[in-house]
Amino acid sequence: MAPPKTARKLQVLSPVPADIDIANAVEPLHISEIAASLDLSPSHYDLYGKYKAKVLSLSISLSRPPRIGRWVLCGCRGDHPTPLGEGKSTTTVGLCQALGAFLDKKVVTCLRQPSQGPTFGIKGGAAGGGYSQVIPMDEFNLHLTGDIHAITAANNLLAAAIDTRIFHEASQSDKALFNRLCPPNKEGKRRFADVMLRRLQKLGISKSDPDELTPDEIKKFARLDIDPDSITWRRVMDVNDLLMKDAINPTLMQTLEGTPVLVHAGPFANIAHGNSSIVADKIALKLVGPGGFVVTEAGFGADIGAEKFMNIKCRYSALVPQCAVIVATIRALKMHGGGPEVVAGRPLDHAYLSENVALVEAGCVNLARHISNTRAYGVNVVVAVNMFASDSESELNVVRSASLAAGAFDAVICTHHAHGGKGAVDLGIAVQKACESQTEPLRFLYPLDICIKEKIEAIAKSYGASGVEYSEQAEKKIEMYTRQGFLRSPICMAKTQYSFSHVPSQKGAPSGFHHAGLPTRPCFFDIDIDFSTGKVLGLS
């Protein structure tokens, strides 16, 4: 099979330049060329300038056959990260560049859109790094196509509507509310709007003439009786669909080597589910077809990003991954083996820049638990060791041996940051073999028909906790969610990304524990714009 016509070989430099300099040195292909490589016609997308397009979800769903490609979870970390990040998104992009530009596979990368917190805070953007990036990286890391702004506007509208509604219901009678919601026209006639008729149907009221409502029906219709202490996401407004009608469509972009990328949604894994959208993944799986690959990303470590991917995303999508790639670095494993504290903005300690096999060996307990936890879902695990220039062969061999001993299908040393897709070819081959060898069914961590506390405890014990202590506030929330009908829902656990436990400083593989803003020197100090060229400077 010939390489995709959009595949582009990179001219790599050593030492590796800054991310923004690499991104600015490559002229992106017109996005219509990327779309054509996926057999998308202009009717399937809306252009957003020369380098971005919105793929129209409905047109793909209706026009494409149900045959789909292989679904690979990549980018969940196999070690809890240092504050500097360990190259999770970089590995996701590098793997796809290897599959598409070097191994001649049809591939789509599915990523989340970064929020402005990390971009302007400590970690920087999420377009990948080095020679494994999504471009244009400045547009990816900043406004993109406005999806996050649309979600912000929708949330603000909902919050304002709820606050206003609480005020009006507290200060007006049922009759006054009804008269303002459904006022008579010049002829003295009242008429329900369509949205009001839908509300009446939900209330079990079959009447369509406002003048026929009884006082009790008027009360039910006019009042939401919102309790500010127990309001949930079920209180939504139809008008928010209008604000997010474009945001529902994924954004098509490209990697440095011309492989397609779908960017959609932007949740964190430490407080939310941390995965790119089901919509983007399903579109991508149809576009690549049988034999193709969709590599989707989960946030932070395999303990939170992958756990939520399996127990939440796989449940709701009915999709099953054929392989999970978890990313490890020597420096993070040294930190978990007892190395000095890593602080963003400070030079790395000598221990991280010189060979120390003992520290790596000690830290591999962290990696082993990530592998074991992921294997428990019945999915083959490939470990991608994101190599840094200071890593020694002995240290890398320790990680490979420890990975295989812990149950990984394979463990591969990768240099995609320095060499692009070429540096992840072995990883791509390992992923193909893992997908072809996948035979086990997907196993969830817990069934949905158990109580909320049992689900929470199942997740906590997978981290290594001996039990869970519930505060009085937590007990009230659990009782409220049970009463409101969320008993059969999966659990989305908020937890630090720096440790298996709830304490960020507990490194390695702790056990026996009980789960119970911007920095001083943020990244935006270094971000600027060159007004003579219009180029963004200092993004990472």
Secondary structure, 3 states (H helix, E strand, C coil): CCCCCCCCCCCCCCCCCCHHHHHHHCCCCCHHHHHHHCCCCHHHEEECCCCCEEECHHHHHHHCCCCCCEEEEEEEECCCCCCCCCCHHHHHHHHHHHHHHHCCCCEEEEECCCCHHHHHCCCCCCCEECCEEEECHHHHHCCCCCHHHHHHHHHHHHHHHHHHHHHHHHHCCHHHHHHHHCCCCCCCCCCCCHHHHHHHHHCCCCCCCHHHCCHHHHHHHHCCCCCCCCCCCCCCCCHHHHHCCCCCCCEEEEECCCCEEEECCCCCCCCCCCECCHHHHHHHHHHHCCCCEEEEEECCEHHHHHHHHHHHHHHHHCCCCCEEEEEECHHHHHHHCCCCCCCCCCCCCHHHCCCCHHHHHHHHHHHHHHHHHHHCCCCCEEEEEECCCCCCHHHHHHHHHHHHHCCCCEEEEECHHHHHHHHHHHHHHHHHHHHHHCCCCCCCCCCCCCCHHHHHHHHHHHHCCCEECCCHHHHHHHHHHHHCCCCCCCCCCCCCCCCCCCCCCCCCCCCCCEECCCCCCCHHHHCEEECCCCEEECCC
